[in-house]
């Protein structure tokens, strides 16, 4: 079985993969995530995931399968991670009572064969309507830091969500079913 090399320092992605892989080699690719908020969301997440994987591949001495991912929230435009509290109010205010989409791009590169695959997952998320006061209380949790769309569904952010259609793990930042399908189909590797 090949080693798994995760091109991410995301605690969520590490935790999710550790359920299936005992020893994960972790690299933190230092790339500038250039995102035009009006690009196609699936193109954007696949491009950024590929750039992360390629950055690790170019400097990686370990042998195995590099896995990189990138997640964004989309509703009329791409919403990445908020830079400050004003952007949190803006994003969450815009999403209140509406349906948005979460896209995660995945890139896998085999360091020994240089084979690479890039794909994405899309999940529909319906938000409850909520007040500015509720957003203010959510801000006090500090959970929005480093989260696309300014919320984390696996934490207090679940109170914002009315329903989802599609992969829950995708909204958390790593669609494990899609990842396992890609690993099995293209690399003869399975997470189980």
N, C-alpha and C positions, 0 to 999 in steps of 0.2 A: 504494500500500500504506500502510495506517495505521501510525502509530507504536505501539509497545508500551510501556505504562506499567506497571511492576511495583510493586505495593503491598506491598513486602517488602524487608527488608535482609538476608534469609537468603542467605548465601554459596552454599548448595546450589542454591536456586531461581535465583539469578542465573547461576551456572555452567551449569545445565541449559538455561536459556532462551538463553544466549549461543551455544549450538551451532546455534541456528536463527535468531536475531535479532542482527544486528550492533550496532545502537544501541538499547539499552534505557534508557528514562527510569526512574529509580528514586526512589520516594518511600517513606518509612518512616512508615506510619500509627501515630500514638501513640494506641492505644486500650487500654482495660482489658479483657482477655480474660476475661469472666465465664463460668465453666464450673461447672455443677453436675455432679458426677461421676456422678450417677444419671440424667441426661437421656439421651434417645436420641442416640447418637453422630453419626448423619448430620445430625440437626437442629442439633446443636451446631456442627459444622464448617461447615455452610452459613451459619449465623447469624454466626459470627465472620468468615468470609471476606467476607460481605456488608458487615459493619460496617467492615472494613478498606478495602474498595473504596469504600464510601460516604464514608468519612473523606477519602480521597485525592480523590475526585470533588468534594467540597465545597470543597476548597482548591486544586485543580489548574488551572493556566493552560495546560498543554499539551493539545494535541488528539491523540486516539488512543483505543486500547483499554486500559482499566485491567484488569489481571489481579491478583486477590488469591487467596490460598489459606491454608488452615489445616489442620493435621494433628494427629490424636490416635491413641493406641493404646487399644484397648478389649478388656477381658476382665472381664465382670461389672460393670465400672464404667469410666468414662473416666479414662485416665492421661495427664496432660499432661507438662510438662517438670518434672523433679525440682528441688526448691528447694535440696537439700543431699545429702550423701553418704548419710545415713540413708535418705532417700527412694529413692536409687538402689538400695541393698541391698534395700529393701522391694519396689520394682517388679520388679527383676530376679529376686529370689527368688520372687515370685508368678508370674512368666512362665516360669520354668524348667520344661522338659519339657511345656509346654502349648501349645495353639493359641490365638492371639489374632488380632485384626483391626486393620488400620490403615485409618482413614478420612481422606480429604482432601476438604475442601469447596473448591469453586472458584466465584468470582464474576467475571464479566466485565461491564464497563460501557463503552459507547461514549460518550465525552465530548461528541460532536457531536449525537447523536440521543437520548441518555439511555436508550437500550435497554439492558436488563440481563438477565442470565441467571445462575442459581445452580444448581449441581448438585454431585454428590459421586462419589467413587470408593471402593471397598472392596476390600481385599486380605487374604487369609488367610495368616498367618505361623505356622509351627510351629517352636518353639524346641527345641534340644537340652536334655537335663538337664545341668546343670553344678553345680559345687561353689561354696561361698562363697569359697574360695581363688581360683577362676577369676574371680569377680566382683571380688575385691580387685585382681587383676592388671589387669582391664579398667578399673577405676577409675583406675589410674595413667596410663592413656592420656589422661585428661581429655576423652575424646570424648563423654561423656554430656551435657556442658553444652549447654543449649539444644536438647535432643532429646526429643521426645515418647516416653514409655515408657523413657527413659534409655538408648537405644542408637541408633547410626547404622549402618544396614545397608551403607552404602557405605564403611565403614572397618573397624576392628577388630571392630565389632559383627556383621559377617558370620559370625564364628566362633560366635555364639550361635544362628544360624539353621540349622535342619535342612532346611526346604523352604518355598517360598512358592507360593501359588496365586493368580494374578491379576497385577496390574501391579507390576513391580519398582520403576518410577519413583515410583509412589504411596507406597511405603514410604520412599523418599528424600525425599518431601515435595512432589512436583509430578507428577501423572499426565499426562505429555505427550501420550499418545494420546488420552485423554479431552479434554484441553484443545484439541488440534487438531480433534477432532470437533466440539466446541462452537463453536470459532471458524469452522469451515467452514460448519456448518449454520445458525448464527444471525447471523453477521457477514460471510459471504462472504470470509473471510480464512483463509489457510493458512500454517502454519509453514514449509513448504518453498518 
